[in-house]
C-alpha cells in the first residue's frame, strides 16, 4: 500500500481500504445502530482521482468500479494494510497465475486444460473479464456454441469487458462469434460496445461485417458508411466498400451516399499521400503508398478491425 509522500514525488495510492455505512434499524425504544463495513481495492489514477472496486467474499476485487475525488476518498476510506498483505494480495496473485495458465493452455490448443483453469478462476471471481473471455474463446474454438452463449450473456452485462485494457480479448471474442455463425450475438455484442464507445470506426466496421454475413446488406452499408465518415482512410473499410460496389450489392437508393463517400475517401487519401510525400523529404523512413479509393476491389471483404476501446 502506497501512502508515502516526499517533497519531490509521492507514490500513488493503491491497496485495500474500508468504508463504513452507519444505519439505524427499528423504531422507538427498539432503535439500534448498525455499522456495515465494506472493503475496497483502491487505485489512484493519473488525474489524481481514486478508482475503487469492492472486494468479493473471496477477497479479490470484483464488480463495478467507480471513480471518486481525492477529497471524498480521504473523508470516507480507511487503510487496511494487514488485510492487503495477508489476504488480498495472495488471492489476487494466485488468481492471475490461474488465468495465465489458462491463457497458455489455450494458446497451445489444450482447450480442456484451459477450460479447467478458467473455471477455477471464475469460482474465485465470476465477473473476472480475462477469465470470462478466455473461457468463451475456448468454447468457440471447440465449436461449443451453447456454452459460449452463456459466457456471451455474462460479458455483455459487464462494462469492464469493453475497456481498452481488454481490447485484444474483446476483438478475438467478437470475431470468433461471427466466424462461428453466432451472428445475432455478434451484432448484439458490437452494438453493446457502441453504447460505451460511439466514435470508434473499427466497431462500426466490424458491425458492418456481421450484418453482411447475416445477409442484411442495407444495415451493413449503413454502419460501413458510419465507419468511413469517422475515418475515410480506414483501409479495410475502404476495401469493403469497393467490394460492395464491384459486386453490385449497393441498393439503388444508397448509391448517392456511396458516391459521396467515395469522393470523400479519394480526397482524404490524396491528402494523406501528400502528407507522406512531405515527410519523405525529411530524413525519415519512406511512407507506404496510400491505397487508391477507386482501384479494383478485393476478392473478399477486408479482415476484421481492432476495436480501440471506449
CORMO-V103982 format. One record per residue. N is the residue number from 1. NEAR is the number of other C-alpha atoms within 12 Angstrom. Layout:
BEGIN
N|NEAR ; N|NEAR
END
This chain:
BEGIN
1|24 ; 2|19 ; 3|21 ; 4|13 ; 5|11 ; 6|9 ; 7|7 ; 8|7 ; 9|9 ; 10|14 ; 11|18 ; 12|23 ; 13|28 ; 14|29 ; 15|36 ; 16|38 ; 17|37 ; 18|29 ; 19|27 ; 20|17 ; 21|15 ; 22|14 ; 23|13 ; 24|15 ; 25|13 ; 26|11 ; 27|9 ; 28|8 ; 29|9 ; 30|9 ; 31|11 ; 32|13 ; 33|14 ; 34|13 ; 35|13 ; 36|13 ; 37|19 ; 38|26 ; 39|34 ; 40|39 ; 41|40 ; 42|41 ; 43|32 ; 44|29 ; 45|19 ; 46|12 ; 47|13 ; 48|20 ; 49|22 ; 50|29 ; 51|30 ; 52|35 ; 53|30 ; 54|29 ; 55|34 ; 56|25 ; 57|19 ; 58|23 ; 59|29 ; 60|36 ; 61|37 ; 62|31 ; 63|24 ; 64|22 ; 65|21 ; 66|22 ; 67|21 ; 68|23 ; 69|21 ; 70|23 ; 71|13 ; 72|17 ; 73|27 ; 74|20 ; 75|15 ; 76|22 ; 77|27 ; 78|24 ; 79|27 ; 80|25 ; 81|24 ; 82|16 ; 83|24 ; 84|29 ; 85|18 ; 86|15 ; 87|24 ; 88|32 ; 89|25 ; 90|18 ; 91|25 ; 92|29 ; 93|21 ; 94|22 ; 95|32 ; 96|26 ; 97|20 ; 98|31 ; 99|35 ; 100|22 ; 101|28 ; 102|36 ; 103|33 ; 104|22 ; 105|23 ; 106|30 ; 107|18 ; 108|15 ; 109|18 ; 110|20 ; 111|29 ; 112|23 ; 113|24 ; 114|34 ; 115|35 ; 116|25 ; 117|33 ; 118|41 ; 119|32 ; 120|26 ; 121|36 ; 122|30 ; 123|22 ; 124|29 ; 125|31 ; 126|28 ; 127|31 ; 128|36 ; 129|39 ; 130|40 ; 131|40 ; 132|44 ; 133|48 ; 134|46 ; 135|44 ; 136|42 ; 137|44 ; 138|40 ; 139|34 ; 140|33 ; 141|29 ; 142|22 ; 143|20 ; 144|22 ; 145|26 ; 146|18 ; 147|21 ; 148|32 ; 149|31 ; 150|21 ; 151|37 ; 152|37 ; 153|23 ; 154|26 ; 155|38 ; 156|32 ; 157|23 ; 158|29 ; 159|28 ; 160|32 ; 161|40 ; 162|36 ; 163|25 ; 164|21 ; 165|17 ; 166|28 ; 167|26 ; 168|24 ; 169|32 ; 170|42 ; 171|34 ; 172|26 ; 173|42 ; 174|45 ; 175|36 ; 176|34 ; 177|40 ; 178|32 ; 179|25 ; 180|26 ; 181|25 ; 182|28 ; 183|29 ; 184|26 ; 185|34 ; 186|38 ; 187|35 ; 188|27 ; 189|39 ; 190|43 ; 191|27 ; 192|30 ; 193|38 ; 194|30 ; 195|20 ; 196|25 ; 197|22 ; 198|22 ; 199|22 ; 200|33 ; 201|37 ; 202|40 ; 203|46 ; 204|43 ; 205|47 ; 206|48 ; 207|47 ; 208|43 ; 209|44 ; 210|40 ; 211|31 ; 212|33 ; 213|27 ; 214|22 ; 215|17 ; 216|22 ; 217|26 ; 218|26 ; 219|25 ; 220|33 ; 221|40 ; 222|28 ; 223|35 ; 224|45 ; 225|41 ; 226|31 ; 227|37 ; 228|40 ; 229|30 ; 230|24 ; 231|27 ; 232|36 ; 233|33 ; 234|37 ; 235|33 ; 236|33 ; 237|45 ; 238|44 ; 239|33 ; 240|42 ; 241|48 ; 242|35 ; 243|27 ; 244|33 ; 245|30 ; 246|19 ; 247|18 ; 248|16 ; 249|23 ; 250|29 ; 251|20 ; 252|13 ; 253|12 ; 254|22 ; 255|21 ; 256|14 ; 257|23 ; 258|33 ; 259|21 ; 260|17 ; 261|33 ; 262|30 ; 263|22 ; 264|24 ; 265|36 ; 266|26 ; 267|20 ; 268|27 ; 269|27 ; 270|22 ; 271|18 ; 272|24 ; 273|24 ; 274|18 ; 275|19 ; 276|20 ; 277|20 ; 278|16 ; 279|16 ; 280|16 ; 281|13 ; 282|12 ; 283|10 ; 284|11 ; 285|12 ; 286|15 ; 287|18 ; 288|14 ; 289|17 ; 290|26 ; 291|26 ; 292|25 ; 293|35 ; 294|27 ; 295|19 ; 296|19 ; 297|25 ; 298|24 ; 299|15 ; 300|21 ; 301|30 ; 302|24 ; 303|24 ; 304|31 ; 305|30 ; 306|28 ; 307|37 ; 308|27 ; 309|30 ; 310|25
END
